[in-house]
Amino acid sequence: MDEPADMQTPFVPLVQTNAAIGEPRAVRLLLIGTTVLFLGVFLLLPLAAVFAQALSGGVRAYFAALADPDAWSSIKLTLLTAAMAVPLNTAFGVAAAWAIAKFRFRGKELLITLIDLPFSVSPVIAGLVYILIFGARGWLGPWASAHGLRIIFAAPGIVLATVFVTFPFVARQLIPLMQAQGTDEEYAALTLGARGWSTFWHVTLPNIRWGLLYGVLLCNARAMGEFGAVSVVSGHIRGQTNTMPLQVEILYNDYQFVAAFAVASLLALLAFVTLGLKSLLEWRHGNELAAVRGH
Amino acid sequence: MPGFSLTLGFSLTYLSLLVLIPLAGLLLRSAGLGLTGFWHVLSAPRVLAALRLSFGGALAAAAINAVFGSLVAWSFVRYRFPGKQLLQAMVDLPFALPTAVAGIALTAIYAPNGWLGAPLAKLGIQLAYHPAGVVLAMTFIGLPFVVRTLEPVLEEAEKQLEEAAATLGATRWRTVTRIILPAILPALLTGVALAFARGVGEYGSVIFIAGNIPNVSEIAPLLIMIRLEEFDYAGATAVASAMLIISFTLLLAINLLQAWRRRRGT
């Protein structure tokens, strides 16, 4: 990730050489210094703090914390949740982008706005809405418990809340990308006799694969890291309904700081890998993602 | 082109079942309280204080991000310096780092015995367990919105205009305030509005550092959570609906801003 400064990515503009529209050296240094200091304090320091705290009791304590059965069950639940929520939202994202980018219909702008809606809803409210439906005093709560379905304070509720908060990620990456690509290639394939599905698999999918991967990557990071929405519906049953972020909270509130930061360090690693892959995608496939940037 | 009814039908069903109907259900529930019941919940001092902190804190954080986010975006686009690519990749950290992790990390740093908290405490400045900590966490969470919205616009800004201004004798400061700032203003406002919207609803990164003192450093989403744990569904629903209505108004404003940007071609 830390390439030498002379390696140009497609997004870095050429060096500013025109003295008339540059700033004096002192101003430039002040601006750069402020940028580095601000980002250093706000971004690098918290990340460093996670690992410093996680290892503050030594390596042995760190691995002992990770080997705890409750930590393991939270890791499993987090993976399970992401494995359910991400494919669902990916299928939705592709379908929605196909309908929006390839066809004209009334209310399209409204549909795009509604897809973005979950981003402007507080995660706590995202959890609350499902309590109101499936909770013990919710509309479908009595029906669900009569049929032996546990939704709230169980894995299905956690998946639902996660789907809600990660809802727009794939769709909002694909919609501008597919809109920019238009319909010419698909029409060419159809004219040559290809069926709908094979047109999608062999023509559309290769064109959108990097944008799709980009969206899935961000969706997954949020799905694994979601806290507020999941916290409302989980019920915090140790070893059963705690995802990794909830496990972090419980350990922290129990003053088990080393253990809390140890689990947190795994999530920080996930964030690190996500950012690395994201930068790699932007660097290698920047042109194909170009339509996505700026949205 | 095939697949219209299939994809649109699936999208609309999925969207309705998972997002629209649940949200409508929330609004319906609070409508059941009636206007007086709704107002009774909202006018409680603790609720008002929580709403004020969530919206006021998010506004302060958005303002901080407007200044520093512009500065960061400007340095990224216009200058070269060692470590720039690392920092550019790291700007999205608040998107990628789970909020609970950000919350405990910020608390560890700014707590009275933390790396920065200890020296600040000697100066008599308290950030953690104080409303200032709420603003701090909201600033962290909102930072990428401003930087990421501004970067592409600054990259596309026409340097010829700046050159023309300089040729005509404008000072650099005048060029920046009269040429560059108006050109990036719609994008800046969009980024700030997005950061604000995110800050208002933020929960995970805030609750650890806030101290959560009722009437002082308790945010609205936490109050919803507390009401739920007390099985006060009406209270939780009313606060949530109030937040939702304000957030939707904000979303509308953001959309209008973006329409304005498209018309101006930036």
Interface residues (C-beta under 8 A of the other chain):
Chain A: M1 D2 E3 A5 M7 T9 F11 V12 P13 V15 Q16 N18 A20 I21 E23 P24 R28 L31 I32 T34 T35 V36 F38 L39 V41 F42 L43 L44 L45 P46 L47 A49 V50 Q53 A91 F92 A95 A96 W98 A99 K102 F103 F105 L111 T113 L114 I115 D116 L117 P118 F119 S120 V121 S122 P123 V124 I125 L128 V129 Y130 I131 L132 I133 R137 W139 L160 V163 F164 F167 T183 E186 Y187 L190 R195 G196 T199 F200 L218 A221 R222 M224 G225 E226 F227 G228 S231 V232 M244 P245 L246 V248 E249 Y252 A260 F261 A264 L267 A268 L270 A271 F272 T274 L275 G276 K278 S279 R293 G294
Chain B: M1 P2 G3 F4 L6 T7 L8 F10 S11 L12 Y14 L15 L18 V19 L20 P22 L23 G25 L26 R29 F68 L71 V72 W74 S75 F76 V77 R78 Y79 R80 F81 P82 G83 K84 Q85 L86 L87 Q88 A89 M90 V91 D92 L93 P94 F95 A96 L97 P98 T99 A100 V101 A102 I104 A105 L106 A108 I109 G114 W115 L116 T139 F140 L143 T149 E151 P152 V153 E155 K159 E162 E163 A166 T167 R172 T175 A197 R198 V200 G201 E202 Y203 G204 F208 A220 P221 L222 I224 M225 L228 Y233 A236 T237 A240 M243 L244 S247 F248 L250 L251 I254 N255
